Amino acid sequence: MKIAFIGHKRIPSREGGIEVVAEELSTRMAARGEQVVVYNRRGHNVAGAQYDNSANRDDTPYVYKGVKVIPVTTIDVRGLAALTSSFFATLKAIKARPDVIHYHAEGPCVPLRLAHWAGIRTVATIHGLDWQRAKWGRFASAYLKLGERIAAKYANEIIVLSRNVQRYFKDTYGRDVRFIPNGIERHQPVPAKEISERYDLGKDDYVLFLGRIVPEKGVHYLIEAFKRLDTDKKLVIAGGSSDSADYYEQIKAAVAEDPRIILTGFVEGRTLEELYSNAYLYVLPSDLEGMPMSLLEAMSYGNACLTSDIPECAEVVGDHAVTFHHSDVDDLRDRLGVLLADSTRINELKNEASDYITDKYEWDKVTGQTLDLYEGKTNAPFLQVCESGWRAYEYV
């Protein structure tokens, strides 16, 4: 089967969860013998120019883990990069005539109808309701909502990552969509070496947030809550901005007065592995998510986790983590304070985290379900109404 991926920034990359998902799916499909073409966005790394590499600027196709990667023309300006790259990628894909084009995220779905009109099967993964994100202005939000409506009307199949978004599409558009969550692999913890030398961090010395520094992640709640606590632990905020430079500057100003708080900037590779491996507690205080890959990663390293109680986080962790009322700094402070004082509870959560998350979310299963969906056959669940509300049912 010939498959095209459109909508991510680029692979390989850790600029966001979408990029991780696109890499995992495309390379696993290629390993199964599928012909996969991924259309990479050209231009700067959203975490900063210091993370650019030659592939960001070059327009020469190359092969990555069996996947053909084709860079596409991109107007490298905030608000236009996704629009232009997805449009030009769609034109290239239509010319190549794949069996299916898989679009990722709402904004890149705007040109999906061109592929539909060209008679090519289309699948759209809605990684989250992007138009709700605080970083976008009125025009960008309207454009993202347009992509959502086009996907709802024209896509042959829609994949969502949470039951909450699945219900949203049914209620808003009367559209049945497929629930296929992301996957995760088990990760082996590594000792603190780089982070010890660079940040003076050791095993269980710190509370960790790792993700994009954008308003909807709620980093400001975590900083405020932590400042109110009397603790010898440090707070590590790891991640880069993502079209959110103003917010990042606000966060820098907020942490400047507290020497316990470390702002690392964008991390990857060994530093990322060490941060996940040696944290006392991982915190995700988000107001809005699709399906947070950082939370899956944190649990796969065996971390105890404290998350907001939004459905997209609560669905992931079940009763294997602690939650607090979203947007509530007082509740976050209280829950964080209790966990900082209760190492027994922390160890209980750590001992069960990795087995739970890797058993529940398997990439091989996700890949198989997605390939079945490409071919029009799947047992990924729809929703139906019962007396007590929405529930899932299997559709074969």
DOTI-427270 format. One record per residue (C-alpha): residue in one letter; x, y, z. Coordinates in steps of 0.02 Angstrom, whole numbers, padded with zeros to 5 digits. Each point is the difference from the previous one (the first is absolute). Example, Ala and Ser with C-alpha at 12.3 -4.5 7.8 and 13.67 -1.06 7.14 Angstrom:
residuo=a; xx=00615; yy=-00225; zz=00390
residuo=s; xx=00069; yy=00172; zz=-00033
This chain:
residuo=m; xx=00000; yy=00000; zz=00000
residuo=k; xx=00061; yy=00175; zz=-00043
residuo=i; xx=-00023; yy=00119; zz=00147
residuo=a; xx=00034; yy=00187; zz=00019
residuo=f; xx=00016; yy=00097; zz=00163
residuo=i; xx=-00039; yy=00186; zz=00006
residuo=g; xx=-00019; yy=00125; zz=00143
residuo=h; xx=00145; yy=-00032; zz=00119
residuo=k; xx=00149; yy=00118; zz=00002
residuo=r; xx=00135; yy=-00126; zz=-00042
residuo=i; xx=00070; yy=-00169; zz=00048
residuo=p; xx=00106; yy=-00041; zz=00092
residuo=s; xx=-00042; yy=00138; zz=00123
residuo=r; xx=-00058; yy=00032; zz=00178
residuo=e; xx=-00079; yy=00168; zz=-00037
residuo=g; xx=-00166; yy=-00070; zz=00059
residuo=g; xx=-00101; yy=-00156; zz=00030
residuo=i; xx=-00064; yy=-00004; zz=-00180
residuo=e; xx=00177; yy=-00020; zz=-00064
residuo=v; xx=00031; yy=-00146; zz=00119
residuo=v; xx=-00161; yy=-00084; zz=-00059
residuo=a; xx=00037; yy=00029; zz=-00185
residuo=e; xx=00173; yy=-00077; zz=00019
residuo=e; xx=-00060; yy=-00151; zz=00099
residuo=l; xx=-00142; yy=-00040; zz=-00120
residuo=s; xx=00092; yy=00031; zz=-00163
residuo=t; xx=00156; yy=-00099; zz=00045
residuo=r; xx=-00100; yy=-00146; zz=00069
residuo=m; xx=-00107; yy=-00004; zz=-00157
residuo=a; xx=00156; yy=00002; zz=-00108
residuo=a; xx=00070; yy=-00145; zz=00103
residuo=r; xx=-00158; yy=-00097; zz=-00045
residuo=g; xx=00036; yy=00024; zz=-00185
residuo=e; xx=-00112; yy=00150; zz=-00037
residuo=q; xx=00062; yy=00138; zz=-00115
residuo=v; xx=-00005; yy=00154; zz=00110
residuo=v; xx=00038; yy=00179; zz=-00053
residuo=v; xx=00009; yy=00135; zz=00133
residuo=y; xx=-00010; yy=00182; zz=-00054
residuo=n; xx=00111; yy=00102; zz=00117
residuo=r; xx=-00021; yy=00184; zz=00031
residuo=r; xx=00151; yy=00105; zz=-00044
residuo=g; xx=00052; yy=00142; zz=00114
residuo=h; xx=00053; yy=00035; zz=00178
residuo=n; xx=-00019; yy=-00113; zz=00150
residuo=v; xx=-00138; yy=00077; zz=00107
residuo=a; xx=00108; yy=-00022; zz=00156
residuo=g; xx=00131; yy=00119; zz=-00073
residuo=a; xx=00124; yy=00020; zz=-00142
residuo=q; xx=00136; yy=-00083; zz=00105
residuo=y; xx=-00090; yy=-00166; zz=-00025
residuo=d; xx=-00008; yy=00014; zz=-00190
residuo=n; xx=00094; yy=-00122; zz=-00109
residuo=s; xx=00037; yy=-00005; zz=-00186
residuo=a; xx=-00154; yy=-00106; zz=-00034
residuo=n; xx=-00110; yy=00144; zz=00059
residuo=r; xx=00059; yy=00106; zz=-00146
residuo=d; xx=00044; yy=-00126; zz=-00134
residuo=d; xx=-00129; yy=-00053; zz=-00130
residuo=t; xx=00086; yy=-00164; zz=-00046
residuo=p; xx=-00104; yy=-00157; zz=00035
residuo=y; xx=00081; yy=-00133; zz=00108
residuo=v; xx=-00042; yy=-00165; zz=00085
residuo=y; xx=-00020; yy=-00016; zz=00188
residuo=k; xx=-00026; yy=-00174; zz=00073
residuo=g; xx=-00081; yy=-00061; zz=-00160
residuo=v; xx=-00111; yy=00155; zz=-00018
residuo=k; xx=00023; yy=00117; zz=-00148
residuo=v; xx=00007; yy=00178; zz=00066
residuo=i; xx=-00040; yy=00142; zz=-00119
residuo=p; xx=00025; yy=00180; zz=00063
residuo=v; xx=-00132; yy=00119; zz=-00067
residuo=t; xx=-00005; yy=00187; zz=-00032
residuo=t; xx=-00046; yy=00095; zz=00157
residuo=i; xx=-00025; yy=00185; zz=00037
residuo=d; xx=00098; yy=00001; zz=00161
residuo=v; xx=-00108; yy=00127; zz=00092
residuo=r; xx=-00106; yy=-00029; zz=00155
residuo=g; xx=-00176; yy=-00044; zz=-00054
residuo=l; xx=00048; yy=-00038; zz=-00180
residuo=a; xx=00121; yy=-00146; zz=00017
residuo=a; xx=-00133; yy=-00134; zz=00029
residuo=l; xx=-00117; yy=00077; zz=-00129
residuo=t; xx=00127; yy=00008; zz=-00141
residuo=s; xx=00091; yy=-00163; zz=00035
residuo=s; xx=-00162; yy=-00101; zz=00007
residuo=f; xx=-00063; yy=00081; zz=-00160
residuo=f; xx=00159; yy=-00035; zz=-00099
residuo=a; xx=00015; yy=-00175; zz=00076
residuo=t; xx=-00178; yy=-00039; zz=-00056
residuo=l; xx=00039; yy=00054; zz=-00178
residuo=k; xx=00154; yy=-00112; zz=-00003
residuo=a; xx=-00097; yy=-00145; zz=00074
residuo=i; xx=-00142; yy=00016; zz=-00125
residuo=k; xx=00126; yy=-00008; zz=-00140
residuo=a; xx=00079; yy=-00156; zz=00077
residuo=r; xx=-00171; yy=-00086; zz=00019
residuo=p; xx=00021; yy=-00096; zz=00164
residuo=d; xx=-00134; yy=-00119; zz=00059
residuo=v; xx=-00032; yy=00107; zz=00153
residuo=i; xx=00053; yy=00169; zz=00068
residuo=h; xx=00007; yy=00012; zz=00189
residuo=y; xx=-00018; yy=00178; zz=00064
residuo=h; xx=00055; yy=00045; zz=00176
residuo=a; xx=-00079; yy=00143; zz=00100
residuo=e; xx=-00142; yy=00118; zz=-00043
residuo=g; xx=00085; yy=00142; zz=-00095
residuo=p; xx=00085; yy=-00113; zz=-00128
residuo=c; xx=-00171; yy=-00076; zz=-00041
residuo=v; xx=-00054; yy=00156; zz=-00096
residuo=p; xx=00072; yy=-00065; zz=-00166
residuo=l; xx=-00066; yy=-00175; zz=00036
residuo=r; xx=-00150; yy=00035; zz=-00111
residuo=l; xx=00118; yy=00017; zz=-00149
residuo=a; xx=00054; yy=-00180; zz=00028
residuo=h; xx=-00182; yy=-00048; zz=00022
residuo=w; xx=-00047; yy=00081; zz=-00165
residuo=a; xx=00147; yy=-00090; zz=-00081
residuo=g; xx=-00076; yy=-00166; zz=00052
residuo=i; xx=00134; yy=-00046; zz=00129
residuo=r; xx=-00051; yy=-00082; zz=00163
residuo=t; xx=00033; yy=00117; zz=00147
residuo=v; xx=00020; yy=-00031; zz=00186
residuo=a; xx=00016; yy=00142; zz=00127
residuo=t; xx=00067; yy=-00016; zz=00176
residuo=i; xx=-00065; yy=00138; zz=00113
residuo=h; xx=00137; yy=00012; zz=00131
residuo=g; xx=-00101; yy=00127; zz=00099
residuo=l; xx=-00122; yy=00143; zz=-00024
residuo=d; xx=00138; yy=00118; zz=-00054
residuo=w; xx=-00113; yy=00152; zz=-00026
residuo=q; xx=-00024; yy=00005; zz=00189
residuo=r; xx=00185; yy=00030; zz=00033
residuo=a; xx=00035; yy=00168; zz=00082
residuo=k; xx=00153; yy=00038; zz=-00107
residuo=w; xx=-00102; yy=00024; zz=-00158
residuo=g; xx=-00082; yy=00163; zz=-00051
residuo=r; xx=-00171; yy=00021; zz=-00080
residuo=f; xx=00054; yy=-00036; zz=-00180
residuo=a; xx=00105; yy=-00152; zz=00045
residuo=s; xx=-00139; yy=-00072; zz=00109
residuo=a; xx=-00126; yy=00024; zz=-00140
residuo=y; xx=00117; yy=-00087; zz=-00122
residuo=l; xx=00024; yy=-00147; zz=00119
residuo=k; xx=-00189; yy=-00015; zz=00024
residuo=l; xx=-00018; yy=00001; zz=-00191
residuo=g; xx=00119; yy=-00148; zz=-00009
residuo=e; xx=-00104; yy=-00090; zz=00129
residuo=r; xx=-00161; yy=00028; zz=-00099
residuo=i; xx=00082; yy=-00056; zz=-00162
residuo=a; xx=00063; yy=-00159; zz=00083
residuo=a; xx=-00173; yy=-00034; zz=00070
residuo=k; xx=-00080; yy=00021; zz=-00171
residuo=y; xx=00127; yy=-00073; zz=-00121
residuo=a; xx=00118; yy=-00123; zz=00087
residuo=n; xx=-00039; yy=-00183; zz=-00032
residuo=e; xx=00049; yy=-00037; zz=00179
residuo=i; xx=00042; yy=00105; zz=00153
residuo=i; xx=00109; yy=-00061; zz=00143
residuo=v; xx=-00010; yy=00081; zz=00171
residuo=l; xx=00108; yy=-00031; zz=00152
residuo=s; xx=-00126; yy=00022; zz=00140
residuo=r; xx=-00181; yy=-00045; zz=00038
residuo=n; xx=-00033; yy=00183; zz=00038
residuo=v; xx=00044; yy=00054; zz=-00178
residuo=q; xx=-00094; yy=-00150; zz=-00068
residuo=r; xx=-00157; yy=00062; zz=00086
residuo=y; xx=00034; yy=00176; zz=-00061
residuo=f; xx=-00001; yy=-00054; zz=-00183
residuo=k; xx=-00160; yy=-00100; zz=00023
residuo=d; xx=-00088; yy=00143; zz=00090
residuo=t; xx=00065; yy=00139; zz=-00114
residuo=y; xx=-00001; yy=-00080; zz=-00171
residuo=g; xx=-00100; yy=-00160; zz=00021
residuo=r; xx=00159; yy=-00085; zz=-00059
residuo=d; xx=00055; yy=-00173; zz=00058
residuo=v; xx=00187; yy=00003; zz=00025
residuo=r; xx=00125; yy=-00135; zz=00053
residuo=f; xx=00087; yy=-00005; zz=00167
residuo=i; xx=00179; yy=-00058; zz=-00026
residuo=p; xx=00114; yy=00067; zz=00138
residuo=n; xx=00187; yy=00025; zz=-00014
residuo=g; xx=00121; yy=-00135; zz=00053
residuo=i; xx=00156; yy=-00005; zz=00107
residuo=e; xx=00150; yy=-00114; zz=00025
residuo=r; xx=00077; yy=-00047; zz=00166
residuo=h; xx=00155; yy=00104; zz=00038
residuo=q; xx=00143; yy=-00054; zz=00110
residuo=p; xx=00051; yy=00134; zz=00126
residuo=v; xx=00177; yy=00066; zz=-00011
residuo=p; xx=00108; yy=00076; zz=00138
residuo=a; xx=00020; yy=00186; zz=00024
residuo=k; xx=00163; yy=00054; zz=-00082
residuo=e; xx=-00029; yy=00145; zz=-00119
residuo=i; xx=-00135; yy=00077; zz=00109
residuo=s; xx=00112; yy=-00019; zz=00152
residuo=e; xx=00141; yy=00093; zz=-00085
residuo=r; xx=-00109; yy=00132; zz=-00083
residuo=y; xx=-00136; yy=00032; zz=00129
residuo=d; xx=00064; yy=-00084; zz=00159
residuo=l; xx=-00146; yy=-00122; zz=-00002
residuo=g; xx=00000; yy=-00174; zz=00074
residuo=k; xx=-00123; yy=-00143; zz=00024
residuo=d; xx=-00166; yy=00060; zz=00075
residuo=d; xx=00067; yy=00177; zz=00023
residuo=y; xx=-00133; yy=00086; zz=-00104
residuo=v; xx=-00178; yy=00015; zz=-00062
residuo=l; xx=-00008; yy=-00001; zz=-00190
residuo=f; xx=-00104; yy=00081; zz=-00134
residuo=l; xx=00055; yy=-00047; zz=-00175
residuo=g; xx=-00094; yy=00064; zz=-00152
residuo=r; xx=-00031; yy=00150; zz=-00110
residuo=i; xx=-00004; yy=00165; zz=00094
residuo=v; xx=-00169; yy=00062; zz=-00060
residuo=p; xx=-00146; yy=00074; zz=00100
residuo=e; xx=-00114; yy=-00152; zz=-00010
residuo=k; xx=00131; yy=-00110; zz=00085
residuo=g; xx=-00030; yy=00098; zz=00161
residuo=v; xx=00183; yy=00022; zz=00048
residuo=h; xx=-00045; yy=00164; zz=00087
residuo=y; xx=-00114; yy=-00095; zz=00119
residuo=l; xx=00140; yy=-00119; zz=00046
residuo=i; xx=00125; yy=00138; zz=00031
residuo=e; xx=-00121; yy=00097; zz=00111
residuo=a; xx=-00048; yy=-00156; zz=00098
residuo=f; xx=00182; yy=-00053; zz=00024
residuo=k; xx=00051; yy=00172; zz=00062
residuo=r; xx=-00127; yy=-00017; zz=00141
residuo=l; xx=00081; yy=-00160; zz=00065
residuo=d; xx=00142; yy=-00016; zz=00124
residuo=t; xx=00104; yy=-00139; zz=-00078
residuo=d; xx=00180; yy=-00043; zz=-00036
residuo=k; xx=-00051; yy=-00079; zz=-00165
residuo=k; xx=00034; yy=00095; zz=-00160
residuo=l; xx=-00123; yy=00031; zz=-00140
residuo=v; xx=00064; yy=-00032; zz=-00176
residuo=i; xx=-00095; yy=00079; zz=-00144
residuo=a; xx=00067; yy=-00084; zz=-00158
residuo=g; xx=-00057; yy=00048; zz=-00174
residuo=g; xx=00004; yy=00135; zz=-00131
residuo=s; xx=-00126; yy=00124; zz=-00063
residuo=s; xx=-00114; yy=-00043; zz=-00146
residuo=d; xx=-00057; yy=00159; zz=-00086
residuo=s; xx=-00019; yy=00067; zz=00177
residuo=a; xx=00150; yy=00113; zz=00031
residuo=d; xx=-00097; yy=00125; zz=00107
residuo=y; xx=-00062; yy=-00135; zz=00117
residuo=y; xx=00175; yy=-00075; zz=00013
residuo=e; xx=00066; yy=00170; zz=00054
residuo=q; xx=-00136; yy=00009; zz=00133
residuo=i; xx=00055; yy=-00169; zz=00065
residuo=k; xx=00182; yy=00055; zz=00004
residuo=a; xx=-00048; yy=00152; zz=00102
residuo=a; xx=-00106; yy=-00105; zz=00118
residuo=v; xx=00142; yy=-00120; zz=00044
residuo=a; xx=00137; yy=00131; zz=00013
residuo=e; xx=-00029; yy=00035; zz=00186
residuo=d; xx=00000; yy=-00182; zz=00059
residuo=p; xx=00169; yy=-00089; zz=-00008
residuo=r; xx=-00088; yy=-00168; zz=00023
residuo=i; xx=-00079; yy=00013; zz=-00173
residuo=i; xx=00105; yy=-00050; zz=-00151
residuo=l; xx=-00053; yy=00046; zz=-00176
residuo=t; xx=00100; yy=-00110; zz=-00120
residuo=g; xx=-00070; yy=00049; zz=-00170
residuo=f; xx=-00030; yy=-00131; zz=-00135
residuo=v; xx=00073; yy=-00171; zz=00042
residuo=e; xx=00025; yy=-00159; zz=-00098
residuo=g; xx=00110; yy=-00154; zz=-00004
residuo=r; xx=00096; yy=-00050; zz=00156
residuo=t; xx=-00053; yy=00154; zz=00099
residuo=l; xx=-00184; yy=-00039; zz=-00029
residuo=e; xx=00025; yy=-00182; zz=00050
residuo=e; xx=00090; yy=00048; zz=00160
residuo=l; xx=-00133; yy=00126; zz=00049
residuo=y; xx=-00139; yy=-00128; zz=-00020
residuo=s; xx=00103; yy=-00136; zz=00087
residuo=n; xx=00045; yy=00092; zz=00160
residuo=a; xx=-00150; yy=00109; zz=00044
residuo=y; xx=-00087; yy=-00017; zz=00168
residuo=l; xx=-00166; yy=00047; zz=-00082
residuo=y; xx=-00061; yy=00050; zz=-00173
residuo=v; xx=-00134; yy=00136; zz=-00008
residuo=l; xx=-00111; yy=00042; zz=-00149
residuo=p; xx=-00116; yy=00146; zz=00046
residuo=s; xx=-00083; yy=00022; zz=-00170
residuo=d; xx=-00164; yy=00088; zz=-00037
residuo=l; xx=-00008; yy=-00075; zz=-00175
residuo=e; xx=00073; yy=-00158; zz=-00077
residuo=g; xx=-00028; yy=-00123; zz=-00141
residuo=m; xx=00090; yy=-00151; zz=00069
residuo=p; xx=00158; yy=00057; zz=00090
residuo=m; xx=00150; yy=-00099; zz=-00061
residuo=s; xx=00107; yy=00074; zz=00138
residuo=l; xx=-00114; yy=-00080; zz=00129
residuo=l; xx=00012; yy=-00170; zz=-00086
residuo=e; xx=00189; yy=00020; zz=-00007
residuo=a; xx=00012; yy=00050; zz=00182
residuo=m; xx=-00097; yy=-00153; zz=00056
residuo=s; xx=00099; yy=-00114; zz=-00118
residuo=y; xx=00157; yy=00052; zz=00096
residuo=g; xx=-00086; yy=-00051; zz=00162
residuo=n; xx=-00046; yy=00173; zz=00064
residuo=a; xx=-00128; yy=00043; zz=00130
residuo=c; xx=-00114; yy=00128; zz=-00082
residuo=l; xx=-00112; yy=00144; zz=00055
residuo=t; xx=-00113; yy=00066; zz=-00137
residuo=s; xx=-00148; yy=00116; zz=-00023
residuo=d; xx=-00168; yy=-00087; zz=-00004
residuo=i; xx=-00046; yy=00046; zz=-00178
residuo=p; xx=-00071; yy=-00154; zz=-00090
residuo=e; xx=00148; yy=-00016; zz=-00118
residuo=c; xx=00118; yy=-00025; zz=00149
residuo=a; xx=-00119; yy=-00095; zz=00113
residuo=e; xx=-00037; yy=-00127; zz=-00138
residuo=v; xx=00185; yy=-00037; zz=-00019
residuo=v; xx=00047; yy=-00023; zz=00182
residuo=g; xx=-00157; yy=-00083; zz=00070
residuo=d; xx=00031; yy=-00031; zz=00185
residuo=h; xx=00188; yy=-00017; zz=-00025
residuo=a; xx=00040; yy=00184; zz=00032
residuo=v; xx=-00063; yy=00144; zz=00106
residuo=t; xx=-00107; yy=00138; zz=-00075
residuo=f; xx=-00045; yy=00177; zz=00054
residuo=h; xx=-00139; yy=00115; zz=-00056
residuo=h; xx=00059; yy=00085; zz=-00160
residuo=s; xx=00045; yy=00186; zz=00010
residuo=d; xx=-00009; yy=-00007; zz=00191
residuo=v; xx=00167; yy=00056; zz=00072
residuo=d; xx=-00055; yy=-00031; zz=00179
residuo=d; xx=-00049; yy=-00180; zz=-00036
residuo=l; xx=00161; yy=-00028; zz=-00098
residuo=r; xx=00102; yy=00069; zz=00145
residuo=d; xx=-00091; yy=-00113; zz=00124
residuo=r; xx=00019; yy=-00159; zz=-00104
residuo=l; xx=00181; yy=00040; zz=-00039
residuo=g; xx=00036; yy=00032; zz=00184
residuo=v; xx=-00076; yy=-00166; zz=00052
residuo=l; xx=00102; yy=-00096; zz=-00128
residuo=l; xx=00161; yy=00089; zz=00046
residuo=a; xx=-00026; yy=-00061; zz=00178
residuo=d; xx=-00053; yy=-00178; zz=-00044
residuo=s; xx=00142; yy=-00098; zz=-00079
residuo=t; xx=-00094; yy=-00163; zz=00032
residuo=r; xx=-00142; yy=00054; zz=-00114
residuo=i; xx=00126; yy=00061; zz=-00129
residuo=n; xx=00085; yy=-00169; zz=-00002
residuo=e; xx=-00168; yy=-00089; zz=-00019
residuo=l; xx=-00040; yy=00106; zz=-00153
residuo=k; xx=00173; yy=-00025; zz=-00073
residuo=n; xx=-00007; yy=-00188; zz=00019
residuo=e; xx=-00159; yy=-00017; zz=-00102
residuo=a; xx=00019; yy=00140; zz=-00128
residuo=s; xx=00106; yy=-00082; zz=-00136
residuo=d; xx=-00092; yy=-00167; zz=-00006
residuo=y; xx=-00168; yy=00086; zz=-00002
residuo=i; xx=00035; yy=00124; zz=-00138
residuo=t; xx=00096; yy=-00116; zz=-00117
residuo=d; xx=-00130; yy=-00137; zz=00016
residuo=k; xx=-00142; yy=00121; zz=-00037
residuo=y; xx=00077; yy=00095; zz=-00146
residuo=e; xx=00098; yy=-00107; zz=-00124
residuo=w; xx=00072; yy=00076; zz=-00159
residuo=d; xx=-00012; yy=-00162; zz=-00096
residuo=k; xx=-00186; yy=-00012; zz=00037
residuo=v; xx=-00025; yy=00183; zz=-00046
residuo=t; xx=00094; yy=-00026; zz=-00164
residuo=g; xx=-00105; yy=-00151; zz=-00045
residuo=q; xx=-00164; yy=00089; zz=00038
residuo=t; xx=00053; yy=00149; zz=-00105
residuo=l; xx=00049; yy=-00108; zz=-00149
residuo=d; xx=-00167; yy=-00090; zz=00012
residuo=l; xx=-00086; yy=00169; zz=-00001
residuo=y; xx=00094; yy=00048; zz=-00158
residuo=e; xx=-00075; yy=-00153; zz=-00084
residuo=g; xx=-00174; yy=00033; zz=00067
residuo=k; xx=-00002; yy=-00140; zz=00127
residuo=t; xx=00021; yy=00029; zz=00185
residuo=n; xx=-00064; yy=-00044; zz=00172
residuo=a; xx=00045; yy=00170; zz=00070
residuo=p; xx=-00151; yy=00053; zz=00103
residuo=f; xx=-00135; yy=00124; zz=-00047
residuo=l; xx=-00119; yy=00069; zz=00130
residuo=q; xx=-00184; yy=-00029; zz=00025
residuo=v; xx=-00128; yy=00073; zz=00119
residuo=c; xx=-00067; yy=-00104; zz=00142
residuo=e; xx=-00114; yy=00052; zz=00143
residuo=s; xx=00147; yy=00054; zz=00108
residuo=g; xx=00083; yy=00100; zz=-00139
residuo=w; xx=00132; yy=-00035; zz=-00130
residuo=r; xx=00093; yy=-00164; zz=-00002
residuo=a; xx=00118; yy=-00085; zz=-00122
residuo=y; xx=-00050; yy=-00144; zz=-00110
residuo=e; xx=00101; yy=-00103; zz=-00121
residuo=y; xx=-00022; yy=00026; zz=-00185
residuo=v; xx=00075; yy=-00129; zz=-00116
